[in-house]
Structure formats: C-alpha cells, structure tokens
C-alpha cells in the first residue's frame, strides 16, 4: 500500500477491511479497530492510522511524497543551529 493512499484514506475517514482487501468503510475514525465491514460483515475494518500503527500493512514509499524538495534548503535550516561550526568531525 502506498503512503499517499494511507494519507488520502485518513483525510477522508475511510476504513480498510483486511478480509476484503479494500477501503470499504466511510466515516471511520483513524483509530478504528475491528469495525464491521459493510461488504463482508466481518469485524475486520481498521482506520488508516491504526493499520500503520499495528503493522497490519506494508507501506511502499511514494516518489512524490518526499518530506522536502531537493532544491529547498529551508528544510535543513529549520533543524540546524546556526551557532554550530562544522569542525569536520564525523559521527
């Protein structure tokens, strides 16, 4: 399952049925756990975040879901203390 699919399902409150292998439940809380599937009637629907937290799905990295743009140094600048000097030491 792709990260963008999980994110989209989370934003639209969808639930994933582990038996049907489909997004089958609308209006599903992100932490839903063993909700009833409207398709197969099994208690096998989980919210998007719950799927990830419980390790129930393998997530494929999306090429377009990078945390930052390679040309954007602002990402790094937000986390680097400008008072630190680079002394060339490696960890």
C-alpha positions, 0 to 999 in steps of 0.5 A, a space after each residue: 500500500 502506498 503512503 499517499 493512499 494511507 494519507 488520502 484514506 485518513 483525510 477522508 475517514 475511510 476504513 480498510 477491511 483486511 478480509 476484503 482487501 479494500 477501503 470499504 468503510 466511510 466515516 471511520 475514525 483513524 483509530 478504528 479497530 475491528 469495525 464491521 465491514 459493510 461488504 463482508 460483515 466481518 469485524 475486520 475494518 481498521 482506520 488508516 492510522 491504526 493499520 500503520 500503527 499495528 503493522 497490519 500493512 506494508 507501506 511502499 514509499 511514494 516518489 512524490 511524497 518526499 518530506 522536502 524538495 531537493 532544491 529547498 534548503 529551508 528544510 535543513 535550516 529549520 533543524 540546524 543551529 546556526 551557532 554550530 561550526 562544522 569542525 569536520 568531525 564525523 559521527 
